[in-house]
Amino acid sequence: MHLYTYPIAPNPRRLHIFMAEKDIEIPSTHVDLMKGEQFGEPLRSVNPLFTVPALVTDEGPVLTQVNAICDYLEARHPAPPLLGRTPIEKAEIREWCHRVFCEGLIPIAEVFRNGNPAFAKRGLPGPLEIAQIPALVERGQQLLDAFFTTLERRLAGRDYLAGEAFSMADIDAFATCEFAGWIRRAIPAECTQLTRWRARVAERPSARPPAG
Ligand SMILES: N[C@@H](CCC(=O)N[C@@H](CS)C(=O)NCC(=O)O)C(=O)O
């Protein structure tokens, strides 16, 4: 196996927390997105999407989505289970991972990429030239407000976002709340449940900020 990654970026961060929880280490190549290394070799030959993370599996296929990589690693390293044990737990974790990605991570990414001159013609990651859409900045901010409220309500009376134990849903929500800092947004003061939950997740060794 070989992993192409840039641990501080939000999608790789999700994966690295997952791996740390399971004590999995994979030989890796660091792809510095700030220097544009995703557009050059070796990544471009491995992943035509020019994104990280990308995992070259022992079996050959390259996995380019965090969800798929985590499914693969969970099957190979079942303990501790992070994708659920029972059918309903698995389904709820999947539900919340998807909601966090669509309602939190994507809106933050839209704010980040569409208001920053450094991303001119790079409104989306990948090989295509995609124009920025400035209106997505305001929409993303609005969606992020709603996302924080959603998490606050969900966490009332619960220790974890889905199921009875720490899971990938918590990992995704934590990485997304950290990513909000990239657009200078923090959890609103009135979101006390979310603040309490975030502080507990931040205490886990897996959640320590990655080096560079
Ligand atoms: N859906 C993909 C998203 C991968 C992605 O967008 N990764 C970002 C880093 S968080 C990236 O590689 N961006 C490259 C770029 O901005 O050019 C996943 O689940 O991993």
The ligand as an SDF file (V2000), in Angstrom:
LIG
                    3D

 20 19  0  0  0  0  0  0  0  0999 V2000
  -14.0190   13.6910   -2.2850 N   0  0  0  0  0  0  0  0  0  0  0  0
  -12.5910   13.6190   -2.0480 C   0  0  0  0  0  0  0  0  0  0  0  0
  -12.0670   15.0270   -1.9060 C   0  0  0  0  0  0  0  0  0  0  0  0
  -10.5710   15.1320   -2.0990 C   0  0  0  0  0  0  0  0  0  0  0  0
  -10.1180   16.5850   -2.1280 C   0  0  0  0  0  0  0  0  0  0  0  0
  -10.8330   17.4820   -2.6370 O   0  0  0  0  0  0  0  0  0  0  0  0
   -8.9480   16.8250   -1.5830 N   0  0  0  0  0  0  0  0  0  0  0  0
   -8.4020   18.1690   -1.5830 C   0  0  0  0  0  0  0  0  0  0  0  0
   -7.6590   18.4090   -0.2630 C   0  0  0  0  0  0  0  0  0  0  0  0
   -8.8000   18.5320    1.0820 S   0  0  0  0  0  0  0  0  0  0  0  0
   -7.3910   18.3110   -2.7020 C   0  0  0  0  0  0  0  0  0  0  0  0
   -6.6610   17.3840   -2.9920 O   0  0  0  0  0  0  0  0  0  0  0  0
   -7.3350   19.4830   -3.3520 N   0  0  0  0  0  0  0  0  0  0  0  0
   -6.4230   19.7100   -4.4250 C   0  0  0  0  0  0  0  0  0  0  0  0
   -6.5140   21.1090   -4.9580 C   0  0  0  0  0  0  0  0  0  0  0  0
   -7.0820   21.9640   -4.2820 O   0  0  0  0  0  0  0  0  0  0  0  0
   -5.9760   21.3460   -6.0380 O   0  0  0  0  0  0  0  0  0  0  0  0
  -12.3180   12.7520   -0.8280 C   0  0  0  0  0  0  0  0  0  0  0  0
  -13.2490   12.2300   -0.2240 O   0  0  0  0  0  0  0  0  0  0  0  0
  -11.1540   12.5300   -0.4740 O   0  0  0  0  0  0  0  0  0  0  0  0
  1  2  1  0
  2  3  1  0
  2 18  1  0
  3  4  1  0
  4  5  1  0
  5  6  2  0
  5  7  1  0
  7  8  1  0
  8  9  1  0
  8 11  1  0
  9 10  1  0
 11 12  2  0
 11 13  1  0
 13 14  1  0
 14 15  1  0
 15 16  2  0
 15 17  1  0
 18 19  2  0
 18 20  1  0
M  END
$$$$
